Amino acid sequence: MGIYIGFTTSAGLIIDLDDMNLPKVTRIVDKLYQTHDLEGYLIIESSPNHYHVIFNKYLEWNKITYILFNFVKNSVIGWSINQMRRGDLTLRISTNKGHKPKILTVYGETDKLIKEYHTMYELFKKW
């Protein structure tokens, strides 16, 4: 077992989307972005067919949980339940099994939660 570096927040929506292709991820992200006015987003490939998404807008915890359980549903239900138990959301930013997270798409505003993520990503991207 290795050491992993993660980005953790309870101030905005971040999502771990596993076992799906990029077009499906993009559809989910675009719908969430438009439906909830999330200001901007990053799509990151954490490993093949595994993606992380960071939305820019700060949100209250009840809004975050509402979105995860009502709009994303089955795509992240197991991950969401584990995160909710802790009271925050975490995405890995370090290497795992030879895979480093790679930013694929930046869209919209990036001055809030995306900026926080990017600061951590740049600081620890060598891990």
Backbone as a printed PyTorch tensor [residue, N CA C, xyz], in Angstrom:
tensor([[[  0.8340,  -1.1700,   0.0000],
         [  0.0000,   0.0000,   0.0000],
         [  0.8830,   1.2380,   0.0000]],

        [[  0.5710,   2.1950,  -0.8750],
         [  1.3770,   3.3970,  -0.9770],
         [  0.7250,   4.5820,  -0.3020]],

        [[  1.3990,   5.7000,  -0.4180],
         [  0.8750,   6.9630,   0.0960],
         [  0.2200,   7.6890,  -1.0620]],

        [[ -0.9890,   8.2000,  -0.8230],
         [ -1.7160,   8.9370,  -1.8470],
         [ -2.0060,  10.3440,  -1.3450]],

        [[ -1.8950,  11.2800,  -2.2440],
         [ -2.2170,  12.6690,  -1.9470],
         [ -3.5880,  12.9490,  -2.5550]],

        [[ -4.4710,  13.5720,  -1.7860],
         [ -5.8110,  13.8590,  -2.2750],
         [ -6.1910,  15.3150,  -2.1010]],

        [[ -7.1370,  15.7470,  -2.8890],
         [ -7.7500,  17.0640,  -2.7510],
         [ -9.0920,  16.8530,  -2.0830]],

        [[ -9.2950,  17.5050,  -0.9330],
         [-10.5040,  17.3270,  -0.1450],
         [-11.2260,  18.6500,   0.0250]],

        [[-12.5670,  18.6060,  -0.0830],
         [-13.3680,  19.8110,   0.1230],
         [-14.7520,  19.4430,   0.6520]],

        [[-15.3220,  20.3690,   1.3640],
         [-16.7380,  20.2800,   1.7130],
         [-17.4440,  21.5440,   1.2370]],

        [[-16.7340,  22.3200,   0.3980],
         [-17.2400,  23.6210,  -0.0500],
         [-17.6970,  23.6450,  -1.5020]],

        [[-17.6380,  22.5100,  -2.1740],
         [-18.0520,  22.4850,  -3.5770],
         [-18.1730,  21.0670,  -4.0870]],

        [[-18.6570,  20.9530,  -5.3010],
         [-18.9430,  19.6570,  -5.8950],
         [-17.7420,  19.1340,  -6.6730]],

        [[-17.2440,  17.9760,  -6.2500],
         [-16.2380,  17.2270,  -6.9890],
         [-16.7680,  15.7990,  -7.1020]],

        [[-16.4510,  15.1440,  -8.2180],
         [-17.0410,  13.8240,  -8.4770],
         [-15.9890,  12.8810,  -9.0490]],

        [[-16.0470,  11.6350,  -8.6360],
         [-15.2100,  10.5560,  -9.1560],
         [-16.0880,   9.6740, -10.0390]],

        [[-15.8590,   9.6970, -11.3370],
         [-16.6570,   8.9200, -12.2980],
         [-15.7900,   7.7860, -12.8400]],

        [[-16.1060,   6.5720, -12.4560],
         [-15.3240,   5.4050, -12.8470],
         [-16.0450,   4.5710, -13.8990]],

        [[-15.2430,   3.8410, -14.6670],
         [-15.7270,   2.8720, -15.6440],
         [-16.7160,   3.4710, -16.6430]],

        [[-16.3470,   4.6120, -17.2280],
         [-17.1720,   5.1870, -18.2980],
         [-16.2770,   5.9370, -19.2720]],

        [[-16.7980,   6.1400, -20.4580],
         [-16.0090,   6.8120, -21.4820],
         [-16.1550,   8.3310, -21.3730]],

        [[-15.2530,   9.0360, -22.0260],
         [-15.2360,  10.4930, -21.9400],
         [-16.5110,  11.1520, -22.4760]],

        [[-17.1190,  10.6850, -23.5820],
         [-18.3700,  11.3040, -24.0190],
         [-19.4800,  11.2220, -22.9670]],

        [[-19.5770,  10.1030, -22.2510],
         [-20.5920,   9.9850, -21.2020],
         [-20.2760,  10.9300, -20.0500]],

        [[-19.0200,  10.9890, -19.6490],
         [-18.6040,  11.9130, -18.5890],
         [-18.9620,  13.3430, -18.9810]],

        [[-18.6500,  13.7150, -20.1940],
         [-18.9210,  15.0760, -20.6720],
         [-20.4110,  15.3830, -20.6490]],

        [[-21.2470,  14.4260, -21.0260],
         [-22.7060,  14.6390, -20.9710],
         [-23.1770,  14.8860, -19.5390]],

        [[-22.7000,  14.0760, -18.6040],
         [-23.0730,  14.2390, -17.2020],
         [-22.6270,  15.6120, -16.6980]],

        [[-21.3830,  15.9530, -16.9720],
         [-20.8160,  17.2100, -16.4930],
         [-21.5450,  18.4120, -17.0900]],

        [[-21.7840,  18.3900, -18.3900],
         [-22.4940,  19.5070, -19.0330],
         [-23.8910,  19.6890, -18.4530]],

        [[-24.5890,  18.5800, -18.2220],
         [-25.9410,  18.6820, -17.6590],
         [-25.9100,  19.2790, -16.2530]],

        [[-25.0030,  18.8120, -15.4120],
         [-24.8710,  19.3580, -14.0630],
         [-24.4900,  20.8340, -14.1010]],

        [[-23.5440,  21.1600, -14.9530],
         [-23.0790,  22.5450, -15.0870],
         [-24.2390,  23.4730, -15.4450]],

        [[-25.0280,  23.0800, -16.4080],
         [-26.1400,  23.9140, -16.8560],
         [-27.2850,  23.9340, -15.8430]],

        [[-27.6410,  22.7930, -15.2960],
         [-28.7770,  22.6920, -14.3800],
         [-28.5460,  23.4520, -13.0830]],

        [[-27.3070,  23.4420, -12.5890],
         [-27.0250,  24.0140, -11.2740],
         [-26.1410,  25.2580, -11.3200]],

        [[-25.9330,  25.8220, -12.5090],
         [-25.1480,  27.0520, -12.6470],
         [-23.8350,  26.9520, -11.8680]],

        [[-23.0140,  25.9760, -12.2190],
         [-21.8060,  25.6580, -11.4680],
         [-20.5660,  26.4360, -11.9160]],

        [[-20.7330,  27.4230, -12.7660],
         [-19.7390,  28.4220, -13.1630],
         [-18.6250,  27.9100, -14.0630]],

        [[-18.1280,  26.7390, -13.8460],
         [-17.0410,  26.1880, -14.6530],
         [-16.7150,  24.7890, -14.1690]],

        [[-15.8800,  24.0820, -14.9390],
         [-15.4880,  22.7290, -14.5230],
         [-14.1680,  22.2990, -15.1220]],

        [[-13.5410,  21.3340, -14.4540],
         [-12.3700,  20.6120, -14.9550],
         [-12.7700,  19.1590, -15.1080]],

        [[-12.3300,  18.5410, -16.1850],
         [-12.4350,  17.0920, -16.3220],
         [-11.0090,  16.5630, -16.3390]],

        [[-10.7360,  15.6300, -15.4510],
         [ -9.4050,  15.0660, -15.2790],
         [ -9.4790,  13.5650, -15.5080]],

        [[ -8.5620,  13.0340, -16.2820],
         [ -8.4740,  11.5750, -16.4360],
         [ -7.5530,  11.0620, -15.3380]],

        [[ -8.0920,  10.2720, -14.4190],
         [ -7.2680,   9.7370, -13.3310],
         [ -6.5640,   8.4510, -13.7480]],

        [[ -7.1860,   7.6970, -14.6290],
         [ -6.6190,   6.5130, -15.2720],
         [ -7.5760,   6.1770, -16.4240]],

        [[ -7.2260,   5.2440, -17.3010],
         [ -8.1140,   4.9770, -18.4420],
         [ -9.5580,   4.6580, -18.0060]],

        [[-10.5090,   5.3850, -18.5760],
         [-11.9440,   5.2550, -18.2870],
         [-12.3210,   5.5790, -16.8410]],

        [[-11.5010,   6.3690, -16.1840],
         [-11.7640,   6.8580, -14.8280],
         [-11.4880,   8.3550, -14.8260]],

        [[-12.4770,   9.1310, -14.3760],
         [-12.3920,  10.5870, -14.4720],
         [-12.7550,  11.2560, -13.1630]],

        [[-12.1280,  12.3900, -12.9250],
         [-12.4610,  13.2580, -11.8020],
         [-13.0130,  14.5510, -12.3830]],

        [[-13.9780,  15.1350, -11.6840],
         [-14.5760,  16.3950, -12.1200],
         [-14.5860,  17.3540, -10.9370]],

        [[-14.1540,  18.5750, -11.1900],
         [-14.2020,  19.6290, -10.1900],
         [-15.0280,  20.7600, -10.7730]],

        [[-16.0660,  21.1820, -10.0500],
         [-16.8730,  22.3310, -10.4640],
         [-16.3990,  23.5520,  -9.6890]],

        [[-16.4770,  24.7160, -10.2950],
         [-15.9050,  25.9250,  -9.7230],
         [-16.7030,  26.5240,  -8.5700]],

        [[-18.0020,  26.4860,  -8.6210],
         [-18.8540,  27.2220,  -7.6830],
         [-18.8170,  26.6260,  -6.2720]],

        [[-18.6920,  27.5080,  -5.2800],
         [-18.8250,  27.0620,  -3.8930],
         [-20.2930,  26.7770,  -3.6090]],

        [[-20.5450,  25.6830,  -2.8830],
         [-21.9090,  25.2600,  -2.5680],
         [-22.0170,  24.8720,  -1.1020]],

        [[-23.2160,  24.9580,  -0.5770],
         [-23.5020,  24.4460,   0.7620],
         [-23.5190,  22.9170,   0.7090]],

        [[-23.1930,  22.2830,   1.8420],
         [-23.1230,  20.8220,   1.9120],
         [-24.4410,  20.1610,   1.5160]],

        [[-25.5720,  20.7370,   1.9290],
         [-26.8610,  20.1230,   1.5830],
         [-27.1040,  20.1600,   0.0770]],

        [[-26.6310,  21.1690,  -0.6210],
         [-26.7640,  21.2440,  -2.0860],
         [-25.8500,  20.1970,  -2.7450]],

        [[-24.6600,  20.0250,  -2.2140],
         [-23.7240,  19.0250,  -2.7460],
         [-24.3350,  17.6320,  -2.6470]],

        [[-24.8390,  17.2890,  -1.4800],
         [-25.4230,  15.9590,  -1.3000],
         [-26.6790,  15.7910,  -2.1510]],

        [[-27.4720,  16.8420,  -2.2750],
         [-28.6640,  16.7930,  -3.1260],
         [-28.2880,  16.4630,  -4.5750]],

        [[-27.2770,  17.1290,  -5.0920],
         [-26.8530,  16.8800,  -6.4750],
         [-26.3230,  15.4600,  -6.6260]],

        [[-25.4590,  15.0340,  -5.7170],
         [-24.8750,  13.6870,  -5.8230],
         [-25.9200,  12.5910,  -5.7970]],

        [[-26.9020,  12.7230,  -4.9310],
         [-27.8710,  11.6420,  -4.7750],
         [-29.0900,  11.7600,  -5.6650]],

        [[-29.3370,  12.9150,  -6.2590],
         [-30.5190,  13.0790,  -7.1030],
         [-30.2280,  13.2200,  -8.5840]],

        [[-29.0280,  13.6250,  -8.9260],
         [-28.7350,  13.8450, -10.3370],
         [-27.6630,  12.9250, -10.8740]],

        [[-26.6630,  12.6390, -10.0760],
         [-25.5900,  11.7610, -10.5450],
         [-25.9640,  10.3020, -10.2920]],

        [[-26.5920,  10.0220,  -9.1850],
         [-27.1610,   8.7260,  -8.8070],
         [-26.2080,   7.5570,  -8.9650]],

        [[-26.5700,   6.6010,  -9.7990],
         [-25.8590,   5.3330,  -9.8970],
         [-24.4150,   5.4580, -10.3400]],

        [[-24.0720,   6.5260, -11.0420],
         [-22.7040,   6.6880, -11.5290],
         [-21.6970,   6.7790, -10.3950]],

        [[-22.1070,   7.3010,  -9.2520],
         [-21.1680,   7.5120,  -8.1590],
         [-21.7450,   7.1550,  -6.7870]],

        [[-22.7480,   6.3250,  -6.7290],
         [-23.4410,   6.0910,  -5.4690],
         [-22.5210,   5.5220,  -4.3940]],

        [[-21.7080,   4.5440,  -4.7180],
         [-20.8080,   3.9620,  -3.7240],
         [-19.7920,   4.9790,  -3.2310]],

        [[-19.1710,   5.7040,  -4.1570],
         [-18.2080,   6.7450,  -3.7940],
         [-18.8840,   7.8080,  -2.9420]],

        [[-20.0740,   8.2340,  -3.3360],
         [-20.7960,   9.2900,  -2.6140],
         [-21.0960,   8.8870,  -1.1820]],

        [[-21.5530,   7.6680,  -0.9860],
         [-21.8780,   7.2030,   0.3730],
         [-20.6300,   7.2270,   1.2520]],

        [[-19.5130,   6.7430,   0.7200],
         [-18.2700,   6.7580,   1.5060],
         [-17.8420,   8.1750,   1.8480]],

        [[-18.0030,   9.0970,   0.9120],
         [-17.6210,  10.4820,   1.1580],
         [-18.5480,  11.1450,   2.1850]],

        [[-19.8380,  10.8660,   2.0760],
         [-20.8140,  11.4780,   2.9790],
         [-20.5540,  11.0860,   4.4300]],

        [[-20.1100,   9.8550,   4.6580],
         [-19.8170,   9.3980,   6.0170],
         [-18.7670,  10.2780,   6.6880]],

        [[-17.8130,  10.7390,   5.8820],
         [-16.7380,  11.5800,   6.4100],
         [-17.1360,  13.0500,   6.4740]],

        [[-18.0930,  13.4540,   5.6480],
         [-18.5210,  14.8490,   5.6390],
         [-17.7340,  15.7410,   4.7140]],

        [[-17.0280,  15.1230,   3.7590],
         [-16.3100,  15.8890,   2.7460],
         [-16.1140,  15.0060,   1.5160]],

        [[-15.5640,  15.5830,   0.4720],
         [-15.3180,  14.8550,  -0.7730],
         [-13.8190,  14.8860,  -1.0630]],

        [[-13.2760,  13.7660,  -1.5260],
         [-11.8450,  13.6890,  -1.8200],
         [-11.6080,  13.0340,  -3.1710]],

        [[-10.6680,  13.6070,  -3.9210],
         [-10.1890,  13.0260,  -5.1770],
         [ -8.6670,  12.9040,  -5.0990]],

        [[ -8.1550,  11.8080,  -5.5940],
         [ -6.7040,  11.5760,  -5.6100],
         [ -6.0370,  12.5150,  -6.6190]],

        [[ -4.8960,  13.1080,  -6.2030],
         [ -4.1150,  13.9040,  -7.1490],
         [ -2.7300,  13.3010,  -7.3880]],

        [[ -2.3810,  12.2800,  -6.6290],
         [ -1.0830,  11.6320,  -6.8030],
         [ -1.2030,  10.4330,  -7.7490]],

        [[ -0.0700,   9.8710,  -8.0890],
         [ -0.0020,   8.7070,  -8.9720],
         [ -0.5410,   7.4650,  -8.2580]],

        [[ -1.2500,   6.6180,  -9.0150],
         [ -1.7530,   5.3450,  -8.5080],
         [ -1.5530,   4.2960,  -9.5890]],

        [[ -0.7840,   3.2620,  -9.2760],
         [ -0.5200,   2.1720, -10.2290],
         [ -0.0150,   2.7080, -11.5620]],

        [[  0.8690,   3.7010, -11.4920],
         [  1.4790,   4.2750, -12.6930],
         [  0.6440,   5.3190, -13.4080]],

        [[ -0.5260,   5.6260, -12.9060],
         [ -1.3980,   6.6090, -13.5510],
         [ -1.4110,   7.9190, -12.7650]],

        [[ -1.0400,   8.9900, -13.4700],
         [ -1.1060,  10.3210, -12.8790],
         [ -2.3440,  11.0220, -13.4060]],

        [[ -3.0970,  11.7100, -12.5400],
         [ -4.2300,  12.4820, -13.0440],
         [ -3.7680,  13.5160, -14.0700]],

        [[ -4.5350,  13.6210, -15.1400],
         [ -4.1860,  14.5150, -16.2510],
         [ -5.3980,  15.3810, -16.5840]],

        [[ -5.2240,  16.6940, -16.5210],
         [ -6.3170,  17.6080, -16.8350],
         [ -6.6020,  17.5510, -18.3340]],

        [[ -7.8600,  17.2460, -18.6920],
         [ -8.2650,  17.1430, -20.0880],
         [ -9.0550,  18.3540, -20.5670]],

        [[ -9.9810,  18.8280, -19.7420],
         [-10.8890,  19.8890, -20.1520],
         [-11.0040,  20.9380, -19.0600]],

        [[-10.9050,  22.1930, -19.4510],
         [-11.1650,  23.3200, -18.5630],
         [-12.2440,  24.1370, -19.2510]],

        [[-13.3420,  24.4030, -18.5420],
         [-14.4440,  25.1460, -19.1530],
         [-15.0160,  26.1500, -18.1520]],

        [[-15.2460,  27.3500, -18.6040],
         [-15.8870,  28.3620, -17.7730],
         [-14.9370,  29.0060, -16.7920]],

        [[-15.5040,  29.4920, -15.6990],
         [-14.7360,  30.2010, -14.6860],
         [-13.8920,  29.2310, -13.8580]],

        [[-12.7430,  29.7210, -13.4080],
         [-11.8060,  28.8760, -12.6670],
         [-11.2440,  29.5850, -11.4340]],

        [[-11.9670,  30.5290, -10.8850],
         [-11.4330,  31.3870,  -9.8280],
         [-11.7310,  30.9370,  -8.4040]],

        [[-12.4660,  29.8730,  -8.2090],
         [-12.8460,  29.4390,  -6.8580],
         [-12.3190,  28.0260,  -6.5850]],

        [[-13.1990,  27.0350,  -6.5690],
         [-12.7850,  25.6790,  -6.2180],
         [-11.7790,  25.1080,  -7.2290]],

        [[-11.9390,  25.4370,  -8.4790],
         [-10.9770,  24.9600,  -9.4810],
         [ -9.5890,  25.5300,  -9.1900]],

        [[ -9.5240,  26.7770,  -8.7910],
         [ -8.2400,  27.3980,  -8.4470],
         [ -7.6040,  26.6710,  -7.2660]],

        [[ -8.4150,  26.3390,  -6.2520],
         [ -7.8950,  25.5960,  -5.0990],
         [ -7.3400,  24.2390,  -5.5370]],

        [[ -8.1170,  23.5280,  -6.3600],
         [ -7.6660,  22.2210,  -6.8460],
         [ -6.3670,  22.3670,  -7.6310]],

        [[ -6.3370,  23.3140,  -8.5410],
         [ -5.1630,  23.4850,  -9.4100],
         [ -3.9070,  23.7970,  -8.5990]],

        [[ -4.0480,  24.5800,  -7.5360],
         [ -2.9120,  24.8790,  -6.6580],
         [ -2.3580,  23.5930,  -6.0550]],

        [[ -3.2340,  22.7420,  -5.5280],
         [ -2.8010,  21.4570,  -4.9580],
         [ -2.2230,  20.5380,  -6.0300]],

        [[ -2.8700,  20.4910,  -7.1750],
         [ -2.4280,  19.6440,  -8.2890],
         [ -0.9950,  20.0130,  -8.6990]],

        [[ -0.7380,  21.2940,  -8.8590],
         [  0.6000,  21.7350,  -9.2620],
         [  1.6300,  21.4500,  -8.1720]],

        [[  1.2440,  21.6270,  -6.9320],
         [  2.1570,  21.4090,  -5.8180],
         [  2.5680,  19.9490,  -5.6880]],

        [[  1.6250,  19.0410,  -5.9310],
         [  1.8770,  17.6180,  -5.7060],
         [  1.9090,  16.7810,  -6.9730]],

        [[  1.9540,  17.3850,  -8.1510],
         [  1.8630,  16.5780,  -9.3740],
         [  3.0510,  15.6470,  -9.5740]],

        [[  4.1430,  15.8920,  -8.9160],
         [  5.2990,  14.9930,  -9.0130],
         [  5.0930,  13.6780,  -8.2710]],

        [[  4.1020,  13.6500,  -7.3520],
         [  3.8320,  12.4550,  -6.5640],
         [  3.1260,  11.4700,  -7.4390]]])
